[in-house]
Amino acid sequence: MDDNKIIELFFARDETAIKETAYAYGKKLECLSYGILKNIEDAKECINDTYLKAWNTIPPQKPTYFYAFIAKICRHLCFGKLDYKNAQKRNFEVVNLSDELMCCIPDKLSEIELEDKAIGDILTAFLNTLSEDNRLIFMRRYWYCASVSEISKHYHISESKVKTSLHRTRKKLKAYLETEGIFVWTEKIY
């Protein structure tokens, strides 16, 4: 069933919408949530919460890109779960990912006054400048939160090639943001 028909089911308040969403995107959501949480029970809980949140927000919202809509919900719920579980300690993987992108993404977006959509548009334009391989590696690392070793195994390449690709892509992202008028503070504070 295509996305428009699934969304129509949500608007009709037909519970089949949840079943069709799970059938169409359940595996992708499992991969996404497990990649972030590294715990199957927590991942499944976040997926179920994603379906509930979609049920409660469609209608009135009518997503243009359905998978992007539910994936964003799922990621938000997963990171909320991580925050809850790690309230007293810092999670190494999330801290590591944040540190990696710290030199690329502006620190104080409110000063720049860019809306989420504008940032999304800029990042989408940047990703479109990359080769398919570099784009997939970058997205797997920073969207799906996969480790370097997981990416290496998935694409059958060495870990050093993954690290090199990510490093070069972050440098390109920083330069691209600067051409868009977004200057990034590069000094790290620990």
FENBELJO-V93783 format. One record per helix or strand. SS is the DSSP state (alpha for helix, beta for strand). FROM is the first residue (numbers start at 1). LEN is the number of residues. If there is no record, write none. Layout:
# FENBELJO-V93783
ss = {SS	SS}
from = {FROM	FROM}
len = {LEN	LEN}
This chain:
# FENBELJO-V93783
ss = {alpha	alpha	alpha	alpha	alpha	alpha	alpha	alpha	alpha	alpha}
from = {3	16	40	66	92	109	116	132	148	159}
len = {9	22	18	20	11	4	14	11	8	21}
